[in-house]
Structure formats: C-alpha cells, structure tokens
Amino acid sequence: MNAFTELAGIELPIVQGPFGGGLSTVELLGTVSDGGGLGSYGAHILDGQGIVELVAACRARTRRPFNINLWVPQPGEPTAAADADKDRLRPYYAELGVEPPHEIAMPDHAEQLAAILESAPPIASFVMGIPDAGFLAAARERGILTFGTATTVEEAVAVQAAGMDAVVASGSDAGGHRGAFLRPVHESLVGTFSLIPQVAQAVSIPVVAAGGIADGRGIAAALLLGADAVQIGTGFLATEQSGAHPVHRAALRSERARTTVLTRLFSGRTARGIANEFVRDMVAFESDVPAYPAQNALMTPIRQRAAQRGDLELLNLWSGQSAALAGSADASEYLAQLREYLSAAADPNRS
C-alpha cells in the first residue's frame, strides 16, 4: 500500500487511462478494477442521464472502486462553425457520402456535474481544468474522491490548492488530448519523466504519472521519480476490451505507432495520435481549424463513416509514444503482466 492505493482503495498502483469519444467501455473498466487496479471511463460526451446510467452499469459490473472522467469546458468555445470551415472538409464529405452537421450540440457541463453528485461514483477525475469550488465541496460531502490532471507544475499546484485529492501528472508523451489549462498547449509540453519529479516535489497530494508508460520499466521509472502510481492509457486502449476500432487497435501494435503527432485537426483541441493520410494532407490547416467543439462536430460524420469502412487513414488514431511496449491484447492478461512486475520488484529475492 502507498498513499495513492490507500486513498483510492485499490491494490495495485495502476490506473487505466480514461478514453473519451466512445473509446471507453464498462467491460474494460470492470476488468481493470476487478484485477486490483483502477478502471476508468471517459464520459465527457454523455449528458446527465447518460452519466447516471453509466455509473449504475459500472456498479453492476464491479464492486471495486472505479473512476468517471469529465472534461472541463474552456472559455470562448465556439457554438457554431463557419461556412469556410465546412468548405475545407467538403471533399471528404463528398468522398464518404455524408453531410456536415447542421448544429453543434454538447452536453451541459453543469448537468454533468449534477449527475456525478447524484450517482456518486467512487472517483471523479477531470482534464482541461478544475471544476468549481461548489462542486468540489459537494463531492467531498458525498464521499466522492476528485482527481485533477496537470501538464505542468503550476497546474499541479493549482489542483492541490483547489482541494482535489490527487493529481494525474500527464506528460507530453501521452496519447489523446492534451489537458493544458493555465498556459497554451505549446507552452505546456513537458515530457513525463521531466514532469514527475518536479510535481512530486511541488505538491503533497498523491501523484499519478501518465504518458509513455506501458510496461514494468516505465512503472519503475515513474515510481523512482516520485510518483505514487501510474496511469496507462495506450496499453489498455490496444486491448480487445477497449472501444477502439479493430483497425485502430491493430495500428497501435504495428510499426505505424512509432510515428505520432500532435494535431488539432480531429477535434479542435490538441491531441497525440498516429500520423495518417488525413493528418498529412491537412497539416497546412492546423492553425486554421476552429476550436472544440466546432471542429469536433465537423469531423464527427467523417470519423463515423471512416469507422464503418475500417479506413484508418481517416480515423483519429490516438496513441502515446510507447505503444510498442504494450503487453497482451487481453486486458486481464496485460494487467497480470504488470502485477507480476510489481510483485517481482517488491521481492528482491525473486529471480
């Protein structure tokens, strides 16, 4: 036991990274939680009722602690897309036989927070910012632990100052969206193994290392540098229990995963994924696409049809920089491999 496992009520200092956009599954969450880690579910696209139903489904799947993750809205997010933004993508709409969206609809964040308080999952974690003080106080009263995500030391200090229970220190190696909220993303790209010791030195709450960790060596390095636990995203995304499309999971286990890029093209927020034809063809427009959720809405028909066709050249292939180090394609076996490393490391007499 350490500060994090005792806090979270889990056995292993391993958190399954939460995946948004339909990539999380209750089955993966339950598999990791039942195996002694902390299963997670990215719920930012769900409305309040969806979150209540999700938490009920998670409780039906596992009796162990689990984590529900939400995004914190950013100031000034656009509520409409310009015709020029749609025109840029019209060749793709035409090729795939789909239409651009007529409206941009996102779940109400206040409703999401109310649903968390109503359903009371054991843990609620947040990226892209810090929820308001009223919510954090109400969560504390209901026994809900809250974790914040930081990409810089300053953000980690802010998470602690807000009264959150733990901080996920997410290095630039990580796959998926970057959660910077105090400075622009391009000023917040700190590598995991530079970030962890600085965060551990700056805060007193438990620190979870995230980004570029997929095997025992990564766990060892993170713990040595002061982390209390690790969060593994891509390694679990590549398992059969995740919601990733089969061609995405295959790409994570191929040589293609050696080349990842940071891109705004799929959602309007910076995220790390495997480079493909869409990213390369549209790279000149990186700074022109509208912010989230406008670009995300514009890309949704394209991503959905690409998934139906299994076209990995048009899919958002989120991936961290250590995909090649992931273990078994079965989540239970993968977690067992990580457990074996931790058991061996704890017993110096084991060969």
TIFIRO-452885 format. One line per field, with one value per residue (C-alpha): residue number from 1; residue in one letter; chain; x, y, z. Coordinates in steps of 0.25 Angstrom, whole numbers, plus 5000, padded with zeros to 4 digits. Each point is the difference from the previous one (the first is absolute). Layout:
<pts>
num <- (NUM	...) .
residuo <- (A	...) .
cadena <- (A	...) .
xx <- (X	...) .
yy <- (Y	...) .
zz <- (Z	...) .
</pts>
This chain:
<pts>
num <- (1	2	3	4	5	6	7	8	9	10	11	12	13	14	15	16	17	18	19	20	21	22	23	24	25	26	27	28	29	30	31	32	33	34	35	36	37	38	39	40	41	42	43	44	45	46	47	48	49	50	51	52	53	54	55	56	57	58	59	60	61	62	63	64	65	66	67	68	69	70	71	72	73	74	75	76	77	78	79	80	81	82	83	84	85	86	87	88	89	90	91	92	93	94	95	96	97	98	99	100	101	102	103	104	105	106	107	108	109	110	111	112	113	114	115	116	117	118	119	120	121	122	123	124	125	126	127	128	129	130	131	132	133	134	135	136	137	138	139	140	141	142	143	144	145	146	147	148	149	150	151	152	153	154	155	156	157	158	159	160	161	162	163	164	165	166	167	168	169	170	171	172	173	174	175	176	177	178	179	180	181	182	183	184	185	186	187	188	189	190	191	192	193	194	195	196	197	198	199	200	201	202	203	204	205	206	207	208	209	210	211	212	213	214	215	216	217	218	219	220	221	222	223	224	225	226	227	228	229	230	231	232	233	234	235	236	237	238	239	240	241	242	243	244	245	246	247	248	249	250	251	252	253	254	255	256	257	258	259	260	261	262	263	264	265	266	267	268	269	270	271	272	273	274	275	276	277	278	279	280	281	282	283	284	285	286	287	288	289	290	291	292	293	294	295	296	297	298	299	300	301	302	303	304	305	306	307	308	309	310	311	312	313	314	315	316	317	318	319	320	321	322	323	324	325	326	327	328	329	330	331	332	333	334	335	336	337	338	339	340	341	342	343	344	345	346	347	348	349	350	351) .
residuo <- (M	N	A	F	T	E	L	A	G	I	E	L	P	I	V	Q	G	P	F	G	G	G	L	S	T	V	E	L	L	G	T	V	S	D	G	G	G	L	G	S	Y	G	A	H	I	L	D	G	Q	G	I	V	E	L	V	A	A	C	R	A	R	T	R	R	P	F	N	I	N	L	W	V	P	Q	P	G	E	P	T	A	A	A	D	A	D	K	D	R	L	R	P	Y	Y	A	E	L	G	V	E	P	P	H	E	I	A	M	P	D	H	A	E	Q	L	A	A	I	L	E	S	A	P	P	I	A	S	F	V	M	G	I	P	D	A	G	F	L	A	A	A	R	E	R	G	I	L	T	F	G	T	A	T	T	V	E	E	A	V	A	V	Q	A	A	G	M	D	A	V	V	A	S	G	S	D	A	G	G	H	R	G	A	F	L	R	P	V	H	E	S	L	V	G	T	F	S	L	I	P	Q	V	A	Q	A	V	S	I	P	V	V	A	A	G	G	I	A	D	G	R	G	I	A	A	A	L	L	L	G	A	D	A	V	Q	I	G	T	G	F	L	A	T	E	Q	S	G	A	H	P	V	H	R	A	A	L	R	S	E	R	A	R	T	T	V	L	T	R	L	F	S	G	R	T	A	R	G	I	A	N	E	F	V	R	D	M	V	A	F	E	S	D	V	P	A	Y	P	A	Q	N	A	L	M	T	P	I	R	Q	R	A	A	Q	R	G	D	L	E	L	L	N	L	W	S	G	Q	S	A	A	L	A	G	S	A	D	A	S	E	Y	L	A	Q	L	R	E	Y	L	S	A	A	A	D	P	N	R	S) .
cadena <- (A	A	A	A	A	A	A	A	A	A	A	A	A	A	A	A	A	A	A	A	A	A	A	A	A	A	A	A	A	A	A	A	A	A	A	A	A	A	A	A	A	A	A	A	A	A	A	A	A	A	A	A	A	A	A	A	A	A	A	A	A	A	A	A	A	A	A	A	A	A	A	A	A	A	A	A	A	A	A	A	A	A	A	A	A	A	A	A	A	A	A	A	A	A	A	A	A	A	A	A	A	A	A	A	A	A	A	A	A	A	A	A	A	A	A	A	A	A	A	A	A	A	A	A	A	A	A	A	A	A	A	A	A	A	A	A	A	A	A	A	A	A	A	A	A	A	A	A	A	A	A	A	A	A	A	A	A	A	A	A	A	A	A	A	A	A	A	A	A	A	A	A	A	A	A	A	A	A	A	A	A	A	A	A	A	A	A	A	A	A	A	A	A	A	A	A	A	A	A	A	A	A	A	A	A	A	A	A	A	A	A	A	A	A	A	A	A	A	A	A	A	A	A	A	A	A	A	A	A	A	A	A	A	A	A	A	A	A	A	A	A	A	A	A	A	A	A	A	A	A	A	A	A	A	A	A	A	A	A	A	A	A	A	A	A	A	A	A	A	A	A	A	A	A	A	A	A	A	A	A	A	A	A	A	A	A	A	A	A	A	A	A	A	A	A	A	A	A	A	A	A	A	A	A	A	A	A	A	A	A	A	A	A	A	A	A	A	A	A	A	A	A	A	A	A	A	A	A	A	A	A	A	A	A	A	A	A	A	A	A	A	A	A	A	A	A	A	A	A	A	A) .
xx <- (5000	5004	4994	4992	4995	4996	4992	4994	4997	5007	5011	5009	5006	4994	4989	4994	5000	4986	4997	4990	4991	4995	5014	4997	4992	4993	5007	5014	4997	4995	5011	5011	4992	4998	5014	5005	5002	4991	4991	4996	4989	5001	4986	5001	4991	4989	4988	4996	4990	5011	5010	4990	4997	5015	5004	4988	5006	5014	4995	4993	5013	5009	5000	5013	5004	4999	5002	4991	5007	4995	5006	4999	4995	5009	4996	4996	4997	4992	4986	4999	5009	5003	4997	5015	5002	4990	5005	5014	4995	4989	5009	5000	4985	4998	5010	4993	4986	4997	4995	5006	4993	4988	5003	5010	4995	5008	4995	4998	5012	4991	4991	5012	5005	4986	4999	5014	4994	4987	5007	5012	5011	5011	5009	4998	5012	5002	5008	5001	4998	4995	4985	4994	5002	4985	5000	5013	4994	4987	5009	5008	4987	4995	5013	5004	5015	5004	5013	5005	5009	5012	5010	5009	5005	4991	4988	5003	5002	4986	4994	5005	4996	4985	5000	5000	5004	5011	5006	5003	5013	4998	5013	5000	5003	4986	4990	4987	4996	5009	4994	5008	4991	5010	5008	4999	5002	5013	5006	4995	5007	5009	5005	4994	5014	5003	4987	4998	5012	4996	4986	5003	5009	4989	4988	4997	4987	5003	5005	4996	5010	4994	5006	5010	4998	4996	5009	5007	5012	4991	4993	5014	5005	4987	5000	5015	4998	4989	4987	4991	4993	5000	4989	5001	4991	5005	5004	4985	4995	5007	4992	4988	4992	5001	4990	5011	4997	5007	5009	5004	5004	5008	5007	5004	5007	5007	5012	4991	4999	5014	4996	4990	4997	4993	4988	4987	4994	4991	4993	5006	5008	5014	5001	5011	4997	5006	5003	4991	4996	4990	5010	5011	4990	4994	5012	5000	4987	5005	4999	4987	4990	4990	5001	4993	4988	4998	5011	4997	4985	5005	5009	4989	4994	5013	5005	4987	5000	5015	4998	4989	5009	5012	5008	5012	5004	4989	4998	5006	5010	5003	5013	5011	5015	5002	4989	5011	5002	4986	4998	4989	4988	4991	4998	5000	5013	5006	4997	5005	5013	5001	4997	5011	5010	4995	5001	5014	5004	4995	5007	5015	5002	4992	5008) .
yy <- (5000	5014	5014	4998	4986	5002	5013	4993	4987	4992	4989	5004	5014	4999	5009	4997	5012	5006	5001	5009	5000	4986	4993	4996	4988	4995	4987	5005	5009	4987	4992	5009	5003	4985	4998	5009	5013	5012	4999	5013	5005	5013	5005	5014	4998	4995	5008	5000	4988	4992	5002	4995	4988	4998	5000	4990	4991	5001	4996	4988	4996	5001	5002	5007	5015	5006	5014	5008	5011	5013	5012	5014	5010	5010	5015	5005	4987	5002	4996	5000	4997	5010	4996	5001	4989	4991	5003	4995	4987	4999	4991	4990	5001	4997	4988	4994	5003	5008	5014	5010	5002	5010	5004	4998	4994	4997	4995	5010	5000	5004	4989	4990	5005	4998	4986	4997	5005	4992	4987	5001	4992	4997	5009	5011	5005	5013	5005	5013	5008	4999	5000	5011	5000	4998	4986	4996	5003	4992	4989	4999	5000	4988	4992	5002	5001	5010	4999	5012	4999	5009	5001	5010	5002	5013	4992	4989	5011	5005	4987	4998	5014	4997	4989	4988	4987	4996	5005	4993	5006	4998	5001	5004	4985	4997	4996	5007	5015	5009	5006	5013	5011	5010	5003	4997	4985	5004	5005	4988	4989	4994	4986	4990	4997	5014	5004	4989	5003	5015	4998	4990	5011	5011	4993	4991	4993	4987	5001	4991	4999	5000	5000	4990	4989	4986	4990	4997	5008	5012	4998	4998	5013	5008	4994	5003	5015	5002	4995	4992	4993	5000	5002	4992	5004	4995	4986	4998	5006	4990	4988	4993	5005	5015	5007	5003	4996	4987	5007	5010	4989	4993	5014	5001	4987	5003	5008	5011	5004	5004	5013	5008	5015	5011	5005	5008	4995	4990	5007	5015	4996	4995	4985	4990	4989	4991	5008	4996	5006	5009	5007	5001	5005	5011	5004	5014	5003	4996	5015	5003	4989	5005	4997	4989	4996	5006	4993	4987	5001	5003	4987	4991	4995	4998	4992	4992	4996	4997	4991	4993	4998	4996	5011	5003	5011	5009	4995	5007	4990	5005	4995	5003	4999	4986	4992	4990	4996	4995	4986	4990	5004	4994	5011	4990	4993	5014	5004	4987	5002	5014	4994	4989	5011	5007	4987	4997	5015	4999	4987	5001	4985	4997	4996) .
zz <- (5000	4998	5000	4987	5002	5014	4996	4988	5007	4989	5001	4988	4997	4986	4994	4986	4993	4997	4985	4994	4988	5001	5002	5015	5003	5013	4998	4999	5013	5007	4996	5005	5013	5003	4997	5011	4992	4998	4988	4993	4990	4992	5001	4994	4989	5009	5005	5014	4999	4992	5011	5011	4991	4998	5015	5002	4989	5006	5014	4994	4993	5012	5015	5000	4999	4986	4994	4991	4992	4995	4992	5006	4989	4995	5000	4986	4994	4986	4999	4985	4988	4989	4985	4997	5011	4993	4986	5004	5003	4989	4991	5012	5002	4985	4999	5012	4996	5013	5004	5009	5013	5001	5015	5010	5013	5012	5014	5010	5010	5012	4997	4999	5014	5006	4995	5006	5013	4999	4996	5009	4993	5009	4992	4990	4992	4991	4989	4993	5013	5015	5003	5008	5015	5003	4992	5007	5014	4997	4995	5012	5009	4991	5002	4985	4998	4990	4991	4992	4987	4999	4988	5008	5014	5001	4997	5010	5011	4995	5001	5014	5004	4995	5011	4990	5005	4990	4988	4987	4994	4985	4992	4985	4997	5003	4989	4998	5004	5007	5012	5002	5007	5006	4988	4985	4996	4992	5014	5008	4992	5011	4999	5010	5007	5001	5005	5011	5010	4999	5003	5011	5006	4999	5006	5012	4994	4993	4986	4988	4989	4986	4986	4993	5010	4995	5007	5013	4997	4998	5013	5007	4995	5004	5014	5001	4996	5011	4994	5009	4988	4985	4990	4988	4988	4987	5005	5005	4987	4992	5007	4995	5011	4996	4991	4989	4986	4997	4989	5011	5010	4988	4997	5015	4999	4986	4996	4996	5015	5000	4994	5008	4998	5008	4992	5001	4987	5006	5012	5000	5013	4999	5001	4997	4990	4989	4988	4988	4986	5006	5010	4989	4989	5010	5007	4994	5007	5014	5005	4992	5004	5011	5014	5007	5000	4986	4993	5007	4995	4986	5000	5007	4987	4994	5012	5001	4985	5000	5012	4992	4989	5009	4993	5009	4991	5005	5014	5012	5005	5014	5005	5010	4996	5007	4992	4996	5015	5003	5004	4998	4991	5012	5011	5011	4995	4998	5014	5005	4993	5007	5013	4998	4998	5013	5008	4995	5003	5014	5003	4997	5003	4987	4988) .
</pts>
